[in-house]
Amino acid sequence: MTTAVSTTDGNKAVVRRAIGYNHGDAADPAEIFAPGFVAYMPGQAPMDRAAFEQFVAGFGVGFPGYTYEIQDQIAQGDIVFNRVIWRGTHGGEFAGVPATGRPFELDGINMFKVQSGRVVEQRAELDFFGLLQQIRAIPEA
C-alpha cells in the first residue's frame, strides 16, 4: 500500500511541475513530459509539446503576468485531476480582441496522465466563454 501512495504522490508532484512549466516556471521539460506527449484543449486539434507551448505562449501574450492557483488536486493511479483558477488582466490581443485592460478569472479542470514519472497526456476543460464575456469579446447574458 505504501508504494501506491508514494506513486500517487509522485504523480501529483510531476503534474504540479508540469503546470508550473506550462506557465513559465524554469524546468527541464524532458524531465516532466514524455516524448509522445499530447494535449487536448477546447476548440483545438490535439497538440504535441511544441504546438502546446505555442498555445500557452499565446495566452501569455493576451494576459501578460497572469497567475494561476491549483484549488484542488486528486489522483488515482496514473491520472491526476486539478481544479485551477487563472487570474489577471487582458493586456494584449487574445482571440482577435485587442487589449481591454479588463480583469479576468478563468476556471478550469484539467486531467493529466502520468507514465514512468512523466506526463504523457493533458486534457483541459476551460470556461473560455466566460473569459470572452469578461473581456467583452461577447456580451454578458
Secondary structure, DSSP 8 states (H G I E B T S, - for coil): -HHHHHHHHHHHHHHHHHHHHHTT----HHHHEEEEEEEE-TTS--B-HHHHHHHHHHHHHHSTT-EEEEEEEEEETTEEEEEEEEEEE--S-BTTB-----EEEEEEEEEEEEETTEEEEEEEEE-HHHHHHHTTSS---
